[in-house]
Amino acid sequence: MINLKNEAEMIAFGKRIGETIFPHSIITLTGDLGAGKTTFTKGIGQGLEIKKIINSPTFTIVKVYSGRMTLYHFDAYRLEGADDDLGFEEMFEDDGLCVIEWPQFIEDIIPEERLEIEIIKNEDETRSLKLHPIGEKYENYVREVTHD
């Protein structure tokens, strides 16, 4: 469990992820509305040297940002119950990074190996992150990124 005191720490940890993540990666973000999924993604974008402002892709489903590595930022919230071919597979297979908010709504098409991050909004407005790596490359990555 990683405990973060404020938004600046959330962005800083996201930036660390963005600086160290490897190509062809999938990160899913879960948490209640307002937990900080998009804020965390802004930090990832900083680490990827993305110059554009990152905001929630709620109405566009996916936004693509160019940086040191391409960032595909998904918001699957509005896709609940969608079962047609959404065309996301080629993004998942790209050398970029896919960050998926509300992954439970497209669980069937997300690659099994990934880094799942749960963001918990605590009563005192701090945040706690639970990192759950699935697959050896993500397990090794989490050991590296959380080692101080």
Buried (B, 14 or more C-beta within 10 A) or exposed (E): EBEBEEBEBBBBBBBBBBBEBEEBBBBBBBBEEEBBBBBBBBBBBBBBEBEEEBEBBEEEBBBBBEBEBBBBBBBBBBBEEEEEEBEBEEBBEBEBBBBBBBBEBBEEBBBEBBBBBBBBBEEEEBBBBEBBBBBEBBBEBBEEBEEE
